[in-house]
Amino acid sequence: MSEILEVIMIVSFGASWPLNVIKSYKARTTKGKSLAFLCLIFFGYIAGIISKLINEAYMASIASKWYVLFFYVLNLIMVGADLCLYIRNHKLDKERSE
């Protein structure tokens, strides 16, 4: 039951990332974005993934609880995509200011 609640938390938190990535792609600017926030979230997901991988009880039952790790990785990918777009948009901002 705790894994299901954890997935609900991860899915609820991660539901906004695809929309955020689309917004970043279309906006073509870093205005209103925080690199520090994105990095903090990114490293938080890495810590969550590592905590699952080093948890012996979780790893012993990964065949039936793989979905928890899946959602951590999915969110990490979304935040990573947003970080890449931040870098692209930062370059575009610099080009526009020159």
C-alpha positions as CSV (number, residue, x, y, z in Angstrom):
1,M,0.0,0.0,0.0
2,S,2.8,2.4,0.8
3,E,4.2,2.0,-2.8
4,I,0.8,2.8,-4.3
5,L,0.7,6.0,-2.2
6,E,4.2,6.8,-3.2
7,V,3.3,6.4,-6.9
8,I,0.2,8.6,-6.4
9,M,2.5,11.3,-5.0
10,I,5.1,10.9,-7.8
11,V,2.4,10.9,-10.5
12,S,0.6,13.9,-9.0
13,F,3.9,15.8,-8.7
14,G,5.1,14.7,-12.1
15,A,1.8,15.5,-13.9
16,S,2.9,19.1,-14.4
17,W,6.3,18.3,-16.0
18,P,5.0,17.5,-19.5
19,L,3.1,20.7,-19.6
20,N,6.1,22.6,-18.3
21,V,8.3,21.1,-21.0
22,I,5.9,22.1,-23.7
23,K,5.7,25.6,-22.2
24,S,9.5,25.9,-22.1
25,Y,9.7,24.7,-25.7
26,K,7.2,27.2,-27.0
27,A,8.3,30.1,-24.9
28,R,11.9,30.1,-26.1
29,T,13.0,32.1,-23.1
30,T,14.2,31.4,-19.5
31,K,12.1,34.2,-18.1
32,G,10.1,32.9,-15.2
33,K,12.3,29.8,-14.8
34,S,14.8,29.0,-12.1
35,L,17.8,26.9,-12.9
36,A,18.5,26.3,-9.2
37,F,14.9,24.9,-8.8
38,L,15.2,22.6,-11.8
39,C,18.6,21.3,-10.5
40,L,17.2,20.8,-7.0
41,I,14.3,18.7,-8.4
42,F,16.6,16.8,-10.8
43,F,18.9,15.8,-8.0
44,G,16.0,15.0,-5.7
45,Y,14.7,12.4,-8.3
46,I,18.2,11.0,-8.6
47,A,18.3,10.6,-4.8
48,G,14.9,8.9,-4.9
49,I,16.1,6.5,-7.5
50,I,19.2,5.7,-5.7
51,S,17.2,5.1,-2.5
52,K,15.1,2.5,-4.3
53,L,18.2,0.8,-5.8
54,I,20.0,0.5,-2.4
55,N,16.9,-0.6,-0.5
56,E,17.3,-4.4,-0.2
57,A,13.6,-5.0,0.6
58,Y,12.5,-3.0,-2.5
59,M,15.0,-4.7,-4.7
60,A,14.0,-8.1,-3.5
61,S,10.4,-7.4,-4.7
62,I,11.2,-5.3,-7.7
63,A,9.5,-7.7,-10.0
64,S,6.1,-6.8,-8.5
65,K,7.0,-3.2,-7.5
66,W,8.9,-2.0,-10.6
67,Y,6.2,0.7,-11.3
68,V,7.5,2.9,-8.4
69,L,10.9,3.1,-9.9
70,F,9.4,3.6,-13.3
71,F,7.7,6.8,-12.3
72,Y,10.8,8.2,-10.6
73,V,12.7,7.6,-13.8
74,L,9.9,9.1,-16.0
75,N,9.9,12.3,-13.9
76,L,13.7,12.5,-14.0
77,I,13.5,12.3,-17.8
78,M,10.9,15.1,-17.9
79,V,13.0,17.4,-15.6
80,G,16.1,16.6,-17.6
81,A,14.2,17.6,-20.8
82,D,13.2,20.8,-19.1
83,L,16.9,21.4,-18.1
84,C,18.0,20.9,-21.7
85,L,15.4,23.4,-22.9
86,Y,16.5,25.8,-20.2
87,I,20.0,25.7,-21.7
88,R,18.7,26.2,-25.2
89,N,16.4,29.0,-24.1
90,H,19.3,30.7,-22.2
91,K,21.4,30.7,-25.4
92,L,18.4,32.2,-27.3
93,D,18.0,34.9,-24.7
94,K,21.7,35.8,-25.0
95,E,21.4,35.9,-28.8
96,R,18.4,38.2,-28.6
97,S,20.2,40.5,-26.1
98,E,23.2,41.0,-28.4
